Amino acid sequence: MYVTRSLSHYYASPEALYHPPEGPNSGYLVIQDEDSETYSCFGRFKNGYLARLPFPQNKRLTTRYLTSYGQYQYVDSNEVVFIPVLNQPLSSNRYYAVNPHGPHKGEAFASSKEEDMGKCCFSSYVLDVQPRPLDPHDLYQQFEIVPYFTPCKNYSGFYMKSLADDGYPPQFLSRKGWKIHTKTPTNYELSEAKGIDDSLRTRLPDLNFPPSTKMSNHVVVGKWYCPFVFIKEGTLGDQVKKSVFYEMTLEQSEAVFVGESRNEAKWDERKAVDGVIWFTCLEGDNEKKESVGLNLAIVERMRWEEEKVGWVGGGEKMIERMERFQGIGGWKKYGCYVLVERYVLAAQVIIKDQHRSETRRGMRFQRSNCKAHLTTDVEDVAKLNLGIDFGTSAARYAIIDEEWVMHSEGKRD
């Protein structure tokens, strides 16, 4: 899960490039803002080329390599999606390189090995291996981008090195001197995402709604972005065409707790397939229907965020607690409330008229943290089930944080 930083921030404070991401399985996405753009011809034309790292992710990036044949020149252009490698500061210049076009659309480029050598006449050369689905921990799919300078120490673009000792990057990226051209994408956009707002998260939603209302308004307490290569939804080609980044938010709300029997979606972290956990909905007659898959890196990050505030996994648990109300007057109603935290995953869809819509889904863990219970001699028991809610308009699998609170004149006990 990635947070965003502006490119002008790094231009103004280069030391910030050395700051490591906070927490496991995280990284930084860079947004090219107006303050970081440069102009030529006395400010008349915006420069489309980048002269230095880091590369922004809110732009379509194209590598351009100039080759001269006598009086003729040829420009080789290749669009690439550069995503910073997880758990690395931007100063490392390490990126995943994803192919956005062609038969391997949505797959990540990989380094070749010596065993992939080909022969021509009396010489040998390295054959590029085909792109394949991204494994974020595969060193052969991780690259370091290096600024290239001519013998006269003049800047002349970039080249790429493999992080694998015996790896050879794709030839169009390993040659020295390609340049980066930027263009604003039409199918996605990035906005500010700072991760968790700790002060807002600890404040908790107000209990200023009556027991007849089933849930309070949602409060967003965290925001990240997840590149599409970490999400399994349809084909990679469809995903990269629709949106390169998914928006992940953490929402809080208060809900009336009601015990009921219902079909829930289930997931089992021990049954990951190729590093992906599939969320499965139970429909009529317990028929299973797969909805979406998340890379283990995302699930582990979400667990870490919940464990920071006390959530402990391990399956179903029984929570028992009783509080007696010994106030002076009588009462007519009481409310038993649950603090709900849910991660909502939204795929951006920007239509031609530039209106933005979202396909929203949510994921849920549970943390038992009984704070207060009920008011009479009746002892209530809460049974926590790890699962997924599917609403009528959108699928939601959520992370839930349970806290018992007592609703009395709008105040939290």
N, C-alpha and C positions, 0 to 999 in steps of 0.2 A: 504494500500500500504506500502510495507516494503523496507527499505534500508538495506544494508549489512555492517557488521563489522567483522574483522578477530578475531579469537579466541585468537591469540597471543597478540592482542591489549588489550584484557581484562585481560589476564594473566599478562601483563606488567603494566597495569593501572587498578587495581580492582575498583577504584572509578568511572570509566566510566560506570560500571554496574548500577549505580544509576541515570544516566542521563535519563530523560523521553524522549520519541520520540517527534519529532517536528511536531506540527500540529495535527489535528484530524484524527482518523481512520488510525493510522500509527503504525509501530513497527520496531523491529530490527530482521534481520536474521543473524545468526552467521555462518561464514565460517571457517572450520578447515583448517588451512594452514600448511605448512611444519614446520614453527617455533614453532607451538603449539603441534606437534606430539612428542611422547616419544618412546624410544627404550629400549630394554632389551638385555641381553647377550652381553654386551660391544658394543652395537650399531648394532648388527647383525639382530635383529628382531624388527619390528615395533609393538608397543603395540596396540591391537585392542579395549581395554577397556578404557572408560572414568572414571576418578576418581572424577571429580567435575563438577559442573554446570558453565556456561550455556551449553546446548546441541547444537551441530552444526546442521544446516539444509542442508548442502551439502553432508551429509552422510546418508546412510541407517542405521537406529538405531534399534537394537533388544534388548529387555529386556530378561535377562537370570536369572532364579531362580533355585538354587540348593537345592534339597531335598534328604536327606539320609534315606535309609531303611536298617538298619543293615549294612552289608558290601557293599550294593549296593547304588549307587547314580543316581539320575534322574535329568536332566536339562530340565526345561520348558522354551521354547523360543517363543517369540511373537514379530514380527516386528510391530513397531508403528511409525507413522509420528508425531513428536512433533513440533507444530507451536506456537511461542510465542503469548500470548493474546494481542489483540490490545490495544494501549494506555497505556501500562504498561512498566516500566523499566525492564531490564533483571534481576535486583536484586530481583524482586518479585517472580521469579521462577514459573510464571504462564504460563500454556500451554494448548492449545487444543490438544487432542490426537485422531488421525485419524487412522482408520483401513485400511491398504492397500491391504488386501487379503480377500478371502472368499465371501460368499453371500452378505455381507454388505460392500463390497469393496468401499472405498471412503467416507464412512460415519464416523461421529465422535462418539467416546465413550461418554457415559453419566452416571451420577450418578443415583443410585437407591434411592428410598425413603422408609420410614418405612412401607408404605402400600404395598411394593413389597416383604414383608417378606414371607418366606416359612417355613414349619414345617416338622420336622423329629423326630419321636418318641416323646421324652419329651423336645426337644430343638427347637429353631427357628434359621433361618439364612436368610440372605439377598440374593434375587435372582438378578442377573445382568440383567439390562434392555438391550434391543437390541440397537446397534448403530443406529443413525439416522442422516439425513443431518444436517450439522453444522448451528447453529444460533449463530453468534459471541457474542451476548449479553445474551445468556442463561447461567446462573451461573451453572446449572447442567452439562454443557459441558465444564466447565473451572476447571482446577485442579492446585494445587500447588505441586511441586515436592520437597521433603524434603530429605536431606542427612541423612542416618541412621548410627548410631554408636552403637556398642555393649556396654554392661555394663562396659567393660574395656576401653571404650572410643576409641576403634579401629574402623576405617572406615570400613563399611560393605555394601555399596551400597546405595540404595534409596528406598523411598516409596512415595505414592501419597495420597493427601488429597483433598476432594471436597471443592470448594468455597461456595457451598450451605450449610447452617447450618444443614439441615436435609438430606444431601446427602451422599451416600456411593459409593465410586469409584468402578470400576470393580475389582473383587477379585484379578486378576493377577497383578494389579497395586497397590492395597492397602496393600498387604503383604510386610513386611519389609525385605529389604536385596537384592532386585533384582539389577542386574548390567546391564550396557549399553555397548553393543558391536557395533562397527562402521564398515561400509564397504562402499566402493565407489560405488555409483549407476551407472548403465549403460544407463539409459533413460533420465537423466537430469544433468545439472551442473549449478552452480551459480558462477557469476563473480562479480566484484566490482560494486555496485550501491549506489551512494551517494545522490540520490534525485535530487533536483533542483540545478543547477549551476547558481546562481543569476547573477554573473558577465557576464557570457556568454549569459544569457537570455536578459539582458538589452542592450547588445551590438547590437543586431538585425542583420539580414543578410545584406550583401552588395547589393546595387543596381547596380551591374556592368554587367548587361545583357541587351540586347536590348528588346524593346517592342514586337518584333516578338517571343521572347521566353516566353512561357506561365508561367513558374515557375522556380525559382532558385533552387539550390541544397539545400537539407534538412540539417539542423544543429541540432544535438541532444543536448538539453539543460537540460535534466533531465532523470533520470533512476531509476526505482523501480522494485520490484518483487511482484506478486500477487499469493498467494497460490490457487491451483485449486478449493478449497472448496468455494472460493468467485466468481467463474466463472461458468456459466451454459452453457455447450456446449456438447451436446450428453449426455451420461450416466456418472455417477461418476466413474464407473468401467473403462470405456474407458479412462477417463481423467487421473486417477492415473496411469494407465498402460502406457500412452503416455508421460506425463510430470507432475511432482508434482507442478512445479512453472511456471507461465507465466511471460514473461518479458514485462514491460510497459515502454515506452520511450515517452518523450515530444519533438517533433520536431518543428522547425521553418523554414519557407521559405517565399519568396516573390512570389506572384502570380499576373498575370494580371487579373483585375476584368472585367468580361464580364457577362452582364445580359442575362439569358437564362431560358427557361422553361425546367425542367427536373424532372424525378422521383427521389425523395429523401427518405431516410429512416427517420422515425420519432420515437421519444420516448417522453413519458410523465411521468415526475417524480411523478405525482399525481396518476398514475395508476400502482403502483408497486404491484406485485403479490408475496406474501410470502417474502417480503423484497428484491425482485429482480426486476430490470428494464430490460425489454426485448426490444432490438433494432430490429425494424421491417422494412424491405425493401419493398417499393412499386414497384411492377413489372408491366408488361403489364396489361392494363385494371384495374389499381389500385389494383391488387391482392396482398394481404399481405403475406409475407413470413418471419417467425421468423428466426433470425440468431444466436444470442448469448445473454445471460443475464448476467448482472453485479449486484452483491450485492450492496445494497444502500450505504454501507460503502465506497465502491470504488467511486461511483458517487459523494457522498458528499465530499470526499477528492479531487477529480478533480475540483469540483466547488470551493472549498476553495482555491486551487492553482490559479485558474483564478481570483477569487474575490480579491486576494492579489494584483493583478496588474490592477484592475479597472473594471473587467467584472461585469455587473449587469444583472441578469436574468429577466424574466417576459414576454417572448413571443416575437412577431415580433415588430420591431420599424422602423420608417422612419428617416433616417439621411440625412439632407440637409446642404450643405455648398458650397460656391463658392469663388474661388480665381481668380483674373485676372492677366494674364501675361503681363507685360508692358516692356519687354526687348527691346533692340535696334534692333536686327536683326529679320528676319522671322524664321519660323520653319516649318518643314515638318511633323513630327509625335510627338505625345505626348503619354505618358503611364500613366495609372491609376493603381496603385498597391495596393494589399492587403497583410498585414502581416498575414500569416496563422500559427496558432499553432494547432498541432494535437497530440493527444495521440494515440500511436500505440501499440496494444496488440499483442504479439508474443508468440505462443505456440512452445516450443522447441521440436524438434524430432531428436533424435540421432540414426542413423542407425547402423547396426552391424559393419560396417567398420569405425565407429567413426566419420563419416562426420556429420555435424550438419546442419539441415535445419529448417526453421521457417514458421509457418502459421501466417501471419500478418493481423491484422485488426486495424482500427483506429476509434477514437471517437471524436466528435466535439461539442464544445460549441461556442458561439460567443460573442465578446465584442466590442461594437461600440466605437471607439475612433478616431474621425476625426482629422487628423493632417494637411493635406493640400488638396486642391482640384484642379480644373482644370484651364485652361488657357484662355479660350475664353468666349464669351457672353453666351454660352450654359450652362445651369444649370443642373447638373447631380444629380440624386437621387439614393441612395443605399438602397435597401430593404433587411433586414437581415432575413434569414430563418434558424431556428434551424433544422439541419438534418444530414444525413449520406450520404457520397459518397460511391458508390460501383464501384470499378474499374473492368477492364476486367480480371485481373489476381488474384485479392484478394479483399475481402470485406474491406472497410475502413469506420469507423464512426469516425468523427474527432471533435476536439475542435478548433474553429477558433477564432482568435483575429484580428479584422479588424482595420487597420489604413490606411488612405489615405496618399499617399506620391507622390511627383512629380519626375519623372525620367528626369533628365537633366544632360547630360554629366557625368553620373555615380555618381552623388552626390545626397544626400538626402536633400530635402528642409525642 
